[in-house]
């Protein structure tokens, strides 16, 4: 098991992969979801896409909640700019963590969201 952490660019790539043509969000919300985004989309586009998916009605309430939180973290990362700072890395990691939780919450056997 590798202990190397993902770079900021790799985290962004992971965020984008969920929103790609064959990404889990795109597949699991079709046809109600907003569809894929381009592979070169920026953090603002990623945040907007997460919000659009969260409002699509195609996900469980828990998954939608986690996507809102992922979007908020992506917005904060974008506001920090292109610097490779610890704060930027932290917000990217937070967005990815919420995306992972959204995927888990979208599983058919996920527990119900209590709000």
HUKAWO-V593701 format. One record per helix or strand. SS is the DSSP state (A for helix, B for strand). FROM is the first residue (numbers start at 0). LEN is the number of residues. If there is no record, write none. Layout:
BEGIN
[[SS | FROM | LEN] [SS | FROM | LEN]]
END
This chain:
BEGIN
[[A | 7 | 11] [A | 23 | 6] [A | 42 | 12] [A | 60 | 20] [A | 85 | 20]]
END
